[in-house]
Amino acid sequence: MEFHTFCHLNIWRICTKMRIWTVLLLLLLLKSDVIVVYCGSGYLVGLGSYDITGPAADVNLMGYAKIEQVASGVHFRLRARAFIVAASKGNRVVFVNLDACMGSQIVTTKVIERLKARYGEMYTEKNVAISGTHTHAGPGGYLQYFLYIITSYGFVRQSFDVIVDGIEKSIIQAHENLRPGSIFVDEGELLDAGGPVGSFSWFATHPTSMGRRNSLISGDNKGAAARFMEDWFEEKDSGRMDSDVLGNDGLPQRISNIIPGLRNNHHELLELASSFQSPPGRPVTKSSSVTRRVRGAPRNDDKPRFVAAFCQSNSGDVSPNVLGAFCLDTGLPCNFNHSTCGGRNEFCYGQGPSYPDEFESTRIIGERQFRKAADLFNAAAEEIEGEVDFRHAYIDFSKLEVTISDQGVDKVVKTCPAAMGFAFAAGTTDGPGSFDFKQGDNKGSHFWKLVRNLVKTISKKQIDCQHPKPILLDTGEMNIPYEWAPSILPIQILRVGQFVILCIPGEISTMAGRRLRHAVKTVLSNHKDFENVHVVIAALSNAYSQYATTYEEYQVQRYEGASTLYGPHTLNAYIQEFRKLAKALISGQPVESGPLPPDLLDKQVSLLPPVVVDGTPFGVNFGDVSSDVPQNSTFTSGDIVTVSFWSACPRNDLLTEGTFALVEILQGKDTWIPAYDDDDFCLRFKWSRRFKLSPMSKATMEWRIPHGVTPGVYRISHFGAAKGLFGSINHFTGSSSAFVVLV
C-alpha cells in the first residue's frame, strides 16, 4: 500500500499521511479489439463535464464567511464533472464532483426533479450523489438554510441556477455517452490500459490555498489539479511524448499552442505584429465567446473528452498551508492550543508552500495532486467487478437515538438540535475569525453570552445536550425568517463492485473519517462479495451540515468541534446509520426513506441589488482598449502581459462554456487561433467599477506567459455583455494590439 505525504503538522489542520484512492474509468470502443478483454466487466460507463462558473462580480465568495470578500473576476472556471456506472442489466449510480464549496440540499432536490422529468425513476436521490470539492473561491448564495447565505445578502438565484443547470447537463452528457467499459481502482495505484475516458481521485485536503482576501473565482488546488490532468491527458492522447507534453514548470502545455509553420525571426515577427493595432470594440453574438474558447472543439462521438475529478474526502482538519501557522505581526508561530497571536485570532494565518503568493501555492498543491494521479496512471491496478447498488436514507439528526458502548455496556444517547459553539467564530488558521473569539474555548465569554441571549435564549436541555460546547448560535431552533440550519440530512452509499462510496452531507475530520470507514468496512468485509472492499468517503455530498468530529475532538472545542452541529455523539450517529445502510446493501433489503427535508426555495430572500445599467465615457465603445500593450512589445516566458478594456458587469451574462478572456496566436497572415482562455491557470480576468455604484467598469486581463509557450505573434481579447437602459443585453468584444512572444 502506498501513501502520499503532504508535509508538516499544522497548528489547527493537520498535514498527515493520507490515502489517495484513484478510480480509472475505461471506455471500450465498439471498434476496438480490446473489447474482448474487458467486456466481461458488464458495466456501462459514461462521463460528462459542464461549466458552473457563477457571477464574477458583486457576489460573496462562499467559504470564509467574510461579507467583504466579493467576486471581481475569474482565476479559472468551475465545473461539474459526472460519471455514471451502470450494470448492463440492472442498477446504475451517478457521482457528480462540483468545483463548489459544498453540496446543497435545495440544489440536489431541484436536480433530481429535473432528472425525473427527463428520465423517470432512472435517476433519483437514491442513486445520484452530488459532492463539492470545498473550494472557498466560488460564488455563494445557493444553499437554502439562512445561516449559510447571510454573507451573500441572501439567496443568489444566478449562483443557484448555473450550478443546477451545470449538474443536469453533466449528467445528461454522461448518460448520452454510456459505453461498455471497465473500472480500475487502487489505494495509490492506477492502471492505464487501453482507452481511458476519466479518472476520479479522492484525497483529503482543504482547497484553501486561495485565502480570504482573494476575489477571483477559482477551483483552488483541486480544481487546478483537475485542469492540469485533463490537459495532460489530452496532450498525452494526441500521441506526443511526455517530455514534449510537460513544460519546464512540470505542467501540461496547451495543445492549441502547437501550431506548425510559425517563424522565429524576431524582426519579421515585430513587423507582422505592428500591422495589428487595437481595433474599436464591436458587437458580437451571444455565442461568440463559446465558439472561440480553447477547449470548445468537440471530440469524436466514440471517444468523448477525458474527465478528471479530484474529489473531497475526510479533510475536516487537513490544510494545504503546509508551512504552518504564523503571526503576521511578529512572524512567530501562533499559540498552539488556541491559534492566537497575543490572545487574538486575527493575525494567525497558515502559510502555503509559496507564501505569500497564494496563486503559486494553489498551483503547487494542485500540481502535487495532479502529478500523483499522473504517476499512478501507468501503475498496476485492480479491476472492479461485481454488482452496482446503492442505499439512501433521510435522517433527523436533531433528535436521533444512538446506541454507544460505555466501558463495555451499551447505552442510549441522543443527538441535539443544531448549535454552533464560540470557537466557530474564531475561524481557523486558513481563515481567522474576528473579535476576541478563540479556538479551544469550552466556556465562552459573558459579554457574548449576553449578546447571544438577545438573539435567542437557550434552554437548559439544549445546553446539557451540547455540553461541553458553549453555544453561541442555537441555529437548529432558530426559524426567522426561515430555518437557519438543517435537521434532516441525507446519507448514502454507492457501490460499484468492491468499490464503495460513503456520501456524507458535511465535513468530517481525519480521525472521524477513519472510524466511520473502519466501521462500514467491518460490516461489509463479513460478506464474501466484499472481501477486498475499498471504502472511500465523499464529503460535502448532497447537503451541508458543517462538521463531524470524534467524541474526543469535540471535548476540546476547537473550530471543528464547535462546528459539529448535533452534539458530541454526531459521529456515532453517522456510524450507526451507515452501518444500517451497509447491512441492507449486503442483505439486498431496502431501507426506510425517512422524513423528507424541507423545500425552502419559495421562502428565499435576496437583498443583492440587480445590475441597473452599464455605461462608458462619451465616444468610447464597450470593448475598447483602455490600457494597451506598449508598441513593438516583446515578451518571454515568465513575463506578465496586462491589457485593460472598457467593459460591463459580468453578471449580465456568465458566458457559460465561453470565456471573458482570450489569448490568441497568429497563424499565417491574418488568422487568429485561440491559445489560452479564462479556464487556463495562466490567464486571469479581473473586473472593477470606476467607483462603487458606477455604471462604468473595466476588465483587466493578466497573462502570465507559461514555460514552453510557442513563439509567435499574440493578442489578448475580451468578451462581455452590457445591460442597456431598458434592460437589453448587448454582447461585445475587443482586442489588444499584437505583440511578440519569444521562448
N, C-alpha and C positions, 0 to 999 in steps of 0.2 A: 504494500500500500504506500502511495506517495503523498506527501503533504506539501502544501505551499506555505511558505513563511512570509509574513508581511512586515517584519521588523520588530520594533521595541514595544514594551509596555507603555501605554499612555496613562495619563493621570485619571481620566474617567472612563475612557473607552479603550478596551484592550486591543492590542495588535498581537495576535497569537497564532499558533499553528492551527489552520483550519482546513478541513477537507474541501476539495473542489470537485464537484460532480459535473461531468460534461456528457451531454447526450448528442450523438450524431445521428441525423436523420438522412437516410439514403433513398434517393428516388431511383426506382428501377425502370429505365426507359423500355417501352414495349419493343423497340427495335434493337435493344442491346442484348448481347449474348450472355451477360451476367445474370439475366433473369432466372435462368435455371438454377443458379447457385442460391438465389435469395428468395425465390417465390414461395418457398416453404414457410416463410415467416407468417404469411396470412394477414399482413397489415396493409392498409391503405394509408398513405402519408401525404399531407398537404401543408403548405406553408404560405403565409401572407404577411405583408408589411404595409403600413399606411401612415401618412403624416398626421400627427395630432398636435402640432405646434399651435399653441393658443395665442391670445392677443399679446403682441410685443410692445405694448405701451399702456401705461396707466394702471395696470392690474398688479396687485400684490403677488409676489412670488411665494409659493407655498412651502413651508418647512421650518423657517426660523421664527415665524410669528412676529416679524418686525413690520409694523404698518408702513414705515418709511421705505422699505425695500420693494420698489415698484419697477416693473419691467420697462426697459427702454432699448430694446434691440434683441438680436439673436447671436449667440455664440455658435451653436449649431442646432439643427432641428430635432424635434422629439418625434418618436414613432411608436406605434403599436405593432408588435410582432407576434404572430399567432402560429401555432401548429395544431393540426388535427391528426389524431391517430385513430383509425377505425379497424376493427376486425372485419375481415372480408364478408362475414355473415354474422352480424351481431352488434355489440356496443361500440360507441366511439366516445372520445374525450377531446376537449379543446382546452388549450392553455394559451393565454394571452399575456405577454410581458409588455408593460407600459413604461415609457420614459415619463413617469409621473411620480409625484410624491407618495401616493398610496392608492389602493383601490378605494372605491366609493360605493356605498350601498345603493344610492339612487342611480348612479351610472350603471351598475350591474343590473338593477331592476329594469331600466329602460332598454339596455342592450338585449336582455332576454326577451322583452316584449317584442322588439323588432325581429329577433331571430325566430320566435314562434310564429309571427305573422308571415314570415317568408318560408320557413321550413317545417312548420307544425311542431311536433314534440321531439324532433330530431335533436335539437339543441335547447337545453333548459338550464335552470340554475343548478341542477344536479350534476351535469357533466361539463359545464363551462366554468373555467376558473380565470379570473382577471386579476393579475398581480402587478403591483407597482415596484419600480426599481428603488424608489425613495430619493430621487433627485430633489434637492432643495432649490432648484432653479427653474421650476415650471410654474406657469400661471395658476393661481388658486381660484377659489370660489366655486368649485364643482362638487363639494360634499353637501349633504343635506342637513347635518346637525349644526346647530347655531354656533357652538364653540369654535368650530373649525373654519368659519367664514367671517369671523369678526374683523380680522385684519384686512380682508379683501372688500370691506364695506358691503358685506352680504354676498348673496349668490350672484355669480357672473355667468349669465346664460351662454355667452360666447365660449368661455372655457369649457363649460359642460358639453355644449353641442359638438365641438370639434373632437372631444375625446370619445363621446358616444358614436359619432359618425366614423371616426377612425377605427375603433374597435370592430364595429359592424363590418366595415369594408375589408379589414384584415382577415376576418373570419370568412367572409364571402370569397376572398381570393384563395384562402386555404382550401375551402370546400370545393371550389371550381378546379383546383389543380391536384385534387386527390389522385394518387397513382400508387400502384403496388410498390412497397418499399420495405426497407429494413431499418432497424434502430440498434445502435450500439451504445453501451454505457460502461463507464468505469470510474472509480474514485481516483482521479488523477491521470487517467489514460484514455485515449480516444483513437479509434481506428479511422483511417482514410482508405476506403475500399470501393472504388468504382465511381458512382455518380452521386456525391453528397449534395444535398439541397439545403441543409441547415444544421446549425448546432445551437443547443440551449445549455448554458452553463449556470450552475448555482454556486456562488461564492459570497461569503458573508463579509461585507464591509459597507460602511455608510458612504453614500455618494454626497459627501460634504466637503469635497476638495474645493468647491466654489463656496466662498464664505458669504456671510450675511450682508456684506457691502456690495456684492455683485448685483448688477441689474440686467444682465443679459440672460435670455432663455438658454438653458443648457441641459443636456442629459448627464452632465457631470462625468465622473470616471467610468461608470457603467455604460452610459450612452456612448462615450468616447471609445471604449473597448469594442462595442458593437460596430460602430462606424469603421474602426481600423480593421476589424476582422472581415467584415463584408467586402471592403475594398481590397483587402489582401487576397481573399478567395477569388474575387472577380479577376484580379491580375493573374493569380495562380492558374485559374481555369482557362485563361487565354493562351496558356502554353509557354509563357515566359518563365525563365529560371528564377529561383528565389533571389539570387544576387542582383538580378535586374529589377525585381519587383519591389524590394525594400530600398528606401533611400538611405542616406548617411545617418539620418536620425532613427533608423530602425522601423519607420512607419511606411505603409504602402504608398507607392506613387499612384496618382490618378491615371487610369488607363487613357482618358481623353487627352492627356498631355503627350502621349507617344504618337506624334504626328510626323510622318516622314517628309523629307523634302525641305525642311527649314534651313535657311542659310545661317552660317556662323560668322560672316563678315560683319564686324561691328559697324563700320562706316555705312555699309549698304543697309543694315538694319535701321540705323538712325535716319537715313534718308527716307526709308519706307515709312517709319513712324511719324515723321514730320508732316506727311501728307494726310494724316488723320487727326485733325483738330476736333475739340469737343463740339458736337452739334447741339442745337437747341433741343430741349426736352420736347417730346411729342406724344400724342395719344396713341394707345395700342389697345388691343382686345384683352378681355379678362384672362384668356388662356395663354397669353404671350409668355408669361414667366414660366408656365408649366412646360411649354414646348422647348424652352431654352435651358431648362435645368440639366445638370450634368448626368444625373442618373435616370433621365427620362426615357432613354431608349428601351423599348420592350425586348425581353428575351424570347427565345423560341418557346412556343407553347409546350413543347415536350420537356423543356428544362427551364423552369422559372428561376428568377434571381435567387441567389443564396441568401438565406436569412440567418443572422447570428444574434442571439439574445443573451445578455448577461443578467441573470435573474437574482433576486434578493433572497437571502436565507436568514439564519438566526444572527442578525447583525446588530441587535439592540444596543450592545456595548462595544462595538468594534469601530474604530476610527481610521480613516485614511491618512490622518495627520500624524505621520509616523515618527516625527522628530520629538514629539512630546508636547506638553503644555507649559507655556512660559508667560511671565508677567510682562505686559507691554511697556510698563513704566521702568522696571528695573532690569529686565532681561533674565531674571532668576526663575527657577522652576516654581510653579504655583504650589500653594499649600496642598499637600497630598490628600488629606481627608475631606476637605471642603472645596477644593478647586477655586481658591480665592487668592487675591493679592492684597495684602493689608486689610484682610477681613471682608473685602468686596469681590464680587464675581466679574465685574465688567471688564477688567484688564487681563483676565486669564484666558488665553487663546491657545488652541492646538496649532502646531506648525506642520505644514505639509513638506514633502521632500524638497521642494524648491521655494520654500518660504522666502520672501513674501509674495512671490509670483504665483497666484492661485491657478492661473491658466496653465502654467507649466507643471504645477503639481497635479492638476487634473490629467494632463497628458501622460505624466509619468505613471500614475496609479492606473490609468486606463490602459497604458501600454503594457504594464506588468500583467494585467489580466488577459489582454489580447495575446501577448507572447506565450503565456502559459497554455492558452487554448490552441494557439497555432502549433506549439511544440507537440502537444498531445495529438495533433491531427494525424501524425504518421506513426503513432504508437500502436501497440497491440490492444485488443478490445474484447469485450464480452457482448455477444449478440443477445438482444432481448427477445424472449419467446414467451408465449402464454396469452392469457385472456386479457381483454380490455374491460375494465369495470370501474365503478365509482359508487360512492356513498356521500350523502349530503344531509345536513340537518340544521335547522334553526334552533338555537338555544337561548333561553332567557338567562343571561349571566347576572342579572341583578338580584336573583333570589334562588340560585341553584344549590341544592343539597349535594354535598360532596363527601364521599366516604374516604377517610385517610387512616393511615396506620400510625398510632402514637405509642411507641415503645412496645410494638407487637400486638397492640389492642386496637381494633377498628373503632372509629368513632365518626359521627356525622357532624360536619361543619357546614357553613353556608357562605356563599359569596354575597357581595354587598351591592347596593346601587352605586353607580359610578361616582367617583370623587377623586380630586386631584390634591396632592399634598403641597406644602410650602416649597419643597425643593424643586417642584416642577417649574416655578417661576424663576429659579436660579439659572435655568438653562444648562448648557453643557460647555465644555471647552471648545467644541466645534461652533457653538453659538451661544455665548453667555447671555444671561438674562439682565434684569435691571434692578435698581434699588438695593436693598440690603439682604435680599434672599441669598441663601447659600445651600449647597448640596450637603447631605448628611445631617439635615435638620429634622429631628423627630419630636420637636416641641412646638416650634412656631412662635412668632413674637406677639406680644399683647396688642401692639398697635394694629398689626394686620388682621388679627382676630376681630378687633372692633370694626375694622373696615369690612371684613367678611360678613359679619353679622348684620351689617346694614343691607347687604345683598340678600342673604338668607340665613336664618338661624338654623343650626344643625342639631338634629335630635341626638340624644344620648345613645340611642340604639345604633345610629349610623357611626357615631364616634367610636363606640366599642367594637363595631364590626370591622372598621378600617384600621384599628389600632395595630401598630404604633404610628400610623400615618397621621400627622396633624393636618386636618382638612383645610385647604384654602378655598376651593370651589367645590360645592356639592352638586356637581353637574348632572348627576343621574336623577336628581329631584328638582331640577330647575326646568321650567316649561314655558317661560315667557321670553320671546313671542311664540316659540315652539320648543321642542325638545333640544336640550343643549348637547346631549351625548347619547349614544345608543345603549339600549338594554338587551335587545335581541340581536344575536350575531350568527352569521353562517359559518359552519365548519364543514370541511370537505376532504375526501380522499379520492385521488385519481390513481388508477392502476393501469400500467401497460406492462404486461408480463411480470418480471421480477423487479420492475421499477415503480416505486410508489411515491406520490407527492402528497404531502400534508399541507393543505391550504389554510393558513391562519389569518384572521382578519385584524392584523396588527403587527407590532414589532415584538420580537422575543429575544431575550438575552442569550449569550453564548451557552451558558450552562443550562438555562431553562430549555433551550432547544435540544441540547444533548439528552436531557432527561426525557423529554417528550419523544424524541426519535427512538431512544432506547426502549421506552415503554411500548411503543407501537411495534417496533421490530421484534420484541419479545413475544408479543401476541401472534404476529404473522409467522415467525420462524417455527412455530409449533405445527405448521401445516406443510405438507410435502411440496406444495406448489410455490412456497416462499422460502425454501432452504437457503438460497443465495440472494435474498431480497436486499435491494438498495432503497433506503428511505431518505428522502430529502424534504426539507421544509421550504415552502414557498410563502414567505411572509408578505404582509400588506395585501392580502388577497380578498377580493370581493366586497370588503367593507373596511372600516378603520376604527380601532378602539384603543389606540395608543399602545401601551406596553404590557408584557408579561415577564415577570422575573421569578426567580426561585423564592421560596419562603425566606431563606437566609438573606438574600439580597434585599428583599422587601423590608426586613428589620432595620437595615442600615439607612434607608430613606435617602439615597442619592436620587438624581433626576429620574432614573429608570423606575426605581421603586415608587417614587412619588407619582409617577405617571401610570402605574399599574392600577387601572380604574376600579376593579371589582374586589379589591381587598387582598389579604395575604394568601388566600387559597386559590387565586386565579390560575396559576399553573396547574395545580392539582385538578381543577375543574376541566382544563383543557385535556389533561392526561386521561381523566375518567371518560370524557365524551369521545375522544379519539379512539380509545380502546374499544368502546362500543361500536364505532364505525368499522374498526379493523375486524372485530369478531363477526360483524354482519357481512363483511367482504369475504371472509373465509367460508361462512356457512351458506352464503348465497341468499340470505334473508334480507328483506327490506328493513328500513328504519323509519321511525315516525318522523314526519317532516318538521314538526314543531310549529310554534306560533310565527306568523309572518311578521317581518319588520314593517314599520310604517312607511308609506309613500308620502313624503313631505313636499313634493315638488310644487304643489299648488299653494303652499304656505310660505314659500321663499320670499325674502325681502332683499332688494338690491338698492343700494344708495350710490352706486358708481354712476357718475353723470355720463350721458352719451356724448359722442362727438357731434358738435353742432355744425361746424363748417371749417373747411381748410382754405388757406389763402397764401398768396405770395406777394412780394413787393410789386409795385406798378412796373409793367414791362417785363416781368420775369415769368417764365413758364414753369409748371411743375416738371421736374426732371432736369432743369438747367443746372449746370455745374456751378457750385458756389465757390469751391476751392479745388483747383485742378492740380495735376502733377506739373512740376516745372518743365519748361521746354527742353527738348533734347535730353530727356532723362534716361539714365541707365541704372539699373538695379541688379543686384546679385542675390544669391541665396542668403537668407537671414535678414535681409533688409525689410523694412515696412513701407508699403505704399499706401498713402492715405488720400482719399478723394471725398469731397462733400457735395451733396446735391440739395436743391430746394425740393422739399418733399411734403408728405401729408401723413396723417395719423395712421399707423399700421393696423389699427382696429377696424378701419373701413373695409379691409379685405385681408384675411390671414394668408392669402396666396398659398392655400393648402396644396401640397405636392408641387409647388412652384418655388420661387426664390425672390427675396428682396435684393440680393446682391449677386453679382456675376463677374467673374474674371474670364475674359475671352482671349484666345490666341489667334493671330492672323495666319491663315493658310492661303498661300498663293498671293494674289494681288489685292483681293477685296472680300475674302470670305472669312468671317469671324466664327470660330469654333468654341463652344463652351468648355472651359477648363476646370474652374472651381466655382462653387456656389455656396449659399449660406448653410448648406448641410456639410460643408467641409470644415475641419478643425482650424485651418489656417486663415479663414476669411470671416471677419466679424462685421456685423451690421449694427450700427449704433444710431439711435434716433433721439432727437431732443427738440423741444419747443424753444422759441426765442426767449420767452418768459412764461411763467405759469398762466394758463388760460389763453395764451396767444393762439390764434388760428394758424400762424406761420411756424414752420418747422423745417429742420434739416436732417438729412440722413448722411452719416459718415461711414464709409467703407474702409476697413483696415485689412490689407492683405499682407500677411507675414510670409514672405516667399520661402517655400519649403526647400529642403535639400533635394537634389535630384530633379529640380524643375527643368523643363525643356527650354533651351534658349530660344528667343524669338521676339516678336512684337506683340505686345499685350495692350489691353484696355480694360477698364472697370466700368460696369454698367449697374444701373439701379432700376428696379421696378417698384411701382407703388400704385395707390388708388386714392384719389382725392374726393372729398364729400362737398358737393355744391350747396348753394344757399337753400335750395328747395329739396335737398335730400338725395339728389342723383349721385351715383358713384362713377367716377371717370378714371380709368386706368391710364397710366403713363409710363414712360421710360426715358432714360437719359444715359449718356456715355461720356467718359473722360476722354481727354486726348490720349493718343497712343504713346507708349514708352517701350524701351528695350529692356529685356532681361537676359543677362548672361550667367553662365554657370559660375 
